[in-house]
Amino acid sequence: MTKNEPETTSGFQEAARVQTSFTAPIERRILPWIAARLPSWINSDHLTLLGFLAMAAAGASYALVRWSRVGLILATVCLFLNWLGDSLDGTLARVRHQLRPRYGFYVDHVIDTLGAFFLMGGLAASGLILPRIAAGMLIAYLMLSAEVYLATHSLGKFRLSFGKFGPTEIRILLGSANTALWLRGDAPVFGDAYQLFNLGGSIAIAGMFLMLIVSIIRNAHQLYCEETLMPKR
């Protein structure tokens, strides 16, 4: 998310964005098209707020599942609205040439952190997943996010995805799981040992920790090579 750039950002250089996910080519075409057609009274802050409220509502919808399966449909709708707000806020600022990169980067990722807390909290309360697995996903996400922000500062590259997997793909997987549970119920996977969200959550934790380890090794190696100590004379 980037917004109007004031004079105080003089000398600030925005990090290069790295986005290689499956949906990135489609989003690069669709998002500017939508942004160019939004009413003038809608700005990036409105879209950022929409994304945040939608993520909090997704968490509340998952919590509702404990009493009603309608929560699954509501959560899917909220995930779509979160994608719309979270993906469009920066695009709108770029289309309108109203950039505030420091403000945008800070606010966007503080809100992402809060949104992850609400989403995992809602999942933990839903009965769809063991609370310890939901907590593990939140911890893994926060650790991976910290590494991304450190790499952004140190290397000047902001990685929005890992390989072909990014935030949009996560939303699609969650929406697909919601639909499967709505249609079939929480059927066991691999016998009685795992439920769908427990299995998916366990895979997500392992995947995020693998991404974290690979990123640490790769980025530390790059920084080491770029800042090799010269022998003293």
C-alpha positions as CSV (number, residue, x, y, z in Angstrom):
1,M,0.0,0.0,0.0
2,T,1.4,3.4,-1.0
3,K,-0.2,6.8,-0.8
4,N,0.4,10.5,-1.3
5,E,4.2,11.1,-1.0
6,P,5.0,14.2,1.1
7,E,8.2,16.2,1.0
8,T,9.5,14.5,4.2
9,T,10.1,11.3,2.2
10,S,12.9,13.0,0.3
11,G,15.8,10.6,0.0
12,F,13.7,7.5,0.9
13,Q,14.0,4.8,-1.7
14,E,11.1,2.3,-1.9
15,A,12.2,-1.4,-2.0
16,A,11.7,-3.3,-5.3
17,R,8.6,-5.5,-5.1
18,V,9.1,-9.2,-5.9
19,Q,5.9,-11.0,-6.8
20,T,6.1,-14.4,-8.6
21,S,3.0,-16.2,-7.5
22,F,0.6,-18.1,-9.7
23,T,-2.1,-15.3,-9.6
24,A,0.4,-12.4,-10.0
25,P,0.1,-12.1,-13.8
26,I,-3.7,-12.0,-13.6
27,E,-3.7,-9.5,-10.7
28,R,-1.3,-7.2,-12.7
29,R,-4.0,-6.9,-15.4
30,I,-7.1,-6.9,-13.3
31,L,-6.2,-4.6,-10.4
32,P,-5.2,-1.5,-12.4
33,W,-8.3,-1.9,-14.5
34,I,-10.5,-1.9,-11.3
35,A,-8.5,1.0,-9.7
36,A,-8.9,3.2,-12.8
37,R,-12.7,2.8,-12.6
38,L,-13.2,3.5,-8.8
39,P,-15.1,6.7,-7.9
40,S,-12.8,9.6,-7.0
41,W,-14.2,9.7,-3.4
42,I,-12.6,6.3,-2.7
43,N,-9.0,6.5,-1.7
44,S,-6.3,4.1,-0.6
45,D,-7.1,4.5,3.1
46,H,-10.7,3.5,2.5
47,L,-9.4,0.3,0.8
48,T,-6.9,-0.4,3.6
49,L,-9.7,-0.1,6.1
50,L,-11.9,-2.4,4.0
51,G,-9.2,-5.0,4.0
52,F,-8.6,-4.8,7.7
53,L,-12.3,-4.9,8.7
54,A,-12.9,-7.8,6.2
55,M,-10.1,-9.9,7.8
56,A,-11.4,-9.2,11.3
57,A,-14.9,-10.2,10.1
58,A,-13.4,-13.4,8.6
59,G,-12.1,-14.3,12.0
60,A,-15.5,-13.6,13.6
61,S,-17.1,-15.7,10.8
62,Y,-14.9,-18.6,11.6
63,A,-15.7,-18.3,15.3
64,L,-19.4,-18.4,14.3
65,V,-18.9,-21.8,12.7
66,R,-19.0,-23.4,16.1
67,W,-22.7,-22.6,16.1
68,S,-23.6,-22.3,12.5
69,R,-22.1,-23.4,9.2
70,V,-23.2,-20.1,7.7
71,G,-19.9,-18.8,9.1
72,L,-18.1,-20.7,6.4
73,I,-19.8,-18.8,3.6
74,L,-19.4,-15.5,5.5
75,A,-15.7,-16.2,6.0
76,T,-15.2,-16.8,2.2
77,V,-17.0,-13.6,1.3
78,C,-14.8,-11.7,3.9
79,L,-11.7,-13.2,2.5
80,F,-12.7,-11.9,-1.0
81,L,-13.3,-8.4,0.4
82,N,-9.9,-8.6,2.2
83,W,-8.2,-9.4,-1.1
84,L,-10.0,-6.5,-2.8
85,G,-9.0,-4.0,-0.1
86,D,-5.5,-5.3,0.5
87,S,-4.6,-5.7,-3.1
88,L,-6.2,-2.5,-4.5
89,D,-5.0,0.1,-2.0
90,G,-1.4,0.3,-3.3
91,T,-2.6,-0.2,-6.9
92,L,-5.0,2.8,-6.6
93,A,-2.2,5.0,-5.2
94,R,0.1,4.1,-8.1
95,V,-2.6,4.6,-10.7
96,R,-3.4,8.0,-9.3
97,H,0.3,8.9,-8.7
98,Q,-0.5,9.5,-5.0
99,L,2.4,7.7,-3.3
100,R,3.3,7.7,0.4
101,P,5.7,4.7,0.5
102,R,6.8,4.9,4.1
103,Y,3.3,5.5,5.5
104,G,1.9,2.9,3.2
105,F,4.5,0.2,4.0
106,Y,4.1,0.8,7.8
107,V,0.3,0.9,8.0
108,D,-0.2,-1.9,5.6
109,H,2.0,-4.4,7.5
110,V,0.9,-3.4,10.9
111,I,-2.7,-4.1,9.7
112,D,-1.6,-7.4,8.2
113,T,-0.2,-8.4,11.6
114,L,-3.4,-7.5,13.4
115,G,-5.4,-9.2,10.7
116,A,-3.5,-12.5,11.0
117,F,-4.1,-12.4,14.8
118,F,-7.9,-12.0,14.3
119,L,-8.0,-14.7,11.6
120,M,-6.1,-17.3,13.6
121,G,-8.0,-16.4,16.7
122,G,-11.3,-17.0,14.9
123,L,-10.0,-20.3,13.5
124,A,-8.9,-21.4,17.0
125,A,-12.4,-20.6,18.3
126,S,-14.2,-22.3,15.4
127,G,-13.7,-25.9,16.4
128,L,-12.4,-26.6,12.8
129,I,-8.8,-26.7,13.9
130,L,-6.9,-27.5,17.1
131,P,-6.0,-24.2,18.9
132,R,-2.3,-25.2,19.1
133,I,-2.2,-25.6,15.3
134,A,-3.8,-22.2,14.8
135,A,-1.3,-20.7,17.3
136,G,1.6,-22.4,15.4
137,M,0.4,-20.9,12.1
138,L,0.3,-17.4,13.7
139,I,3.8,-17.8,15.2
140,A,5.2,-19.2,11.9
141,Y,3.6,-16.3,9.9
142,L,5.0,-13.6,12.3
143,M,8.5,-15.1,12.1
144,L,8.4,-15.3,8.3
145,S,7.0,-11.7,8.2
146,A,9.8,-10.5,10.4
147,E,12.4,-12.1,8.1
148,V,10.8,-10.5,5.1
149,Y,10.8,-7.0,6.7
150,L,14.5,-7.4,7.7
151,A,15.4,-8.5,4.2
152,T,13.5,-5.5,2.7
153,H,15.5,-3.1,4.8
154,S,18.9,-4.9,4.3
155,L,18.6,-5.9,0.6
156,G,16.1,-3.4,-0.8
157,K,13.8,-6.1,-2.1
158,F,10.3,-6.7,-0.7
159,R,9.3,-10.3,-1.3
160,L,5.5,-10.6,-1.7
161,S,5.5,-14.3,-2.5
162,F,7.7,-17.3,-2.1
163,G,8.0,-19.1,-5.4
164,K,4.5,-19.5,-6.8
165,F,2.8,-19.0,-3.5
166,G,1.6,-15.8,-2.0
167,P,-1.3,-14.2,0.0
168,T,-3.9,-14.6,-2.8
169,E,-3.1,-18.3,-3.0
170,I,-3.7,-18.6,0.7
171,R,-7.1,-16.9,0.4
172,I,-8.0,-19.3,-2.4
173,L,-7.0,-22.3,-0.4
174,L,-9.0,-21.1,2.6
175,G,-12.0,-20.4,0.4
176,S,-11.8,-23.8,-1.2
177,A,-11.6,-25.5,2.2
178,N,-14.6,-23.5,3.4
179,T,-16.6,-24.7,0.3
180,A,-15.5,-28.3,0.9
181,L,-16.7,-28.2,4.5
182,W,-19.9,-26.5,3.6
183,L,-20.7,-29.2,1.0
184,R,-19.4,-32.3,2.8
185,G,-18.8,-31.5,6.5
186,D,-15.5,-31.9,8.3
187,A,-14.8,-35.3,6.9
188,P,-11.7,-37.1,8.2
189,V,-8.6,-37.1,6.0
190,F,-6.4,-40.2,6.1
191,G,-8.8,-42.1,8.4
192,D,-9.6,-40.5,11.8
193,A,-6.2,-39.0,12.5
194,Y,-6.6,-35.6,10.8
195,Q,-9.4,-33.2,10.0
196,L,-9.1,-31.0,6.9
197,F,-8.1,-27.8,8.7
198,N,-5.7,-29.6,11.1
199,L,-4.0,-31.2,8.1
200,G,-3.9,-28.0,6.1
201,G,-2.6,-26.0,9.1
202,S,0.1,-28.5,9.8
203,I,1.3,-28.4,6.2
204,A,1.2,-24.6,6.4
205,I,3.3,-24.5,9.5
206,A,5.9,-26.8,7.9
207,G,5.9,-24.8,4.7
208,M,6.3,-21.4,6.4
209,F,9.2,-22.7,8.5
210,L,10.8,-24.2,5.4
211,M,10.5,-20.8,3.6
212,L,11.9,-19.1,6.6
213,I,15.0,-21.3,6.8
214,V,15.6,-21.1,3.0
215,S,15.2,-17.3,3.1
216,I,17.6,-16.9,6.1
217,I,20.3,-18.9,4.4
218,R,19.9,-17.2,1.0
219,N,19.8,-13.7,2.3
220,A,22.5,-14.2,4.9
221,H,24.8,-15.6,2.1
222,Q,24.0,-12.7,-0.2
223,L,24.8,-10.1,2.5
224,Y,28.0,-12.0,3.5
225,C,29.2,-11.9,-0.1
226,E,28.3,-8.3,-0.6
227,E,30.0,-7.2,2.6
228,T,33.2,-9.3,2.6
229,L,35.7,-7.9,5.0
230,M,38.9,-6.6,3.3
231,P,42.2,-7.7,4.9
232,K,44.0,-5.2,7.0
233,R,47.1,-3.6,5.6
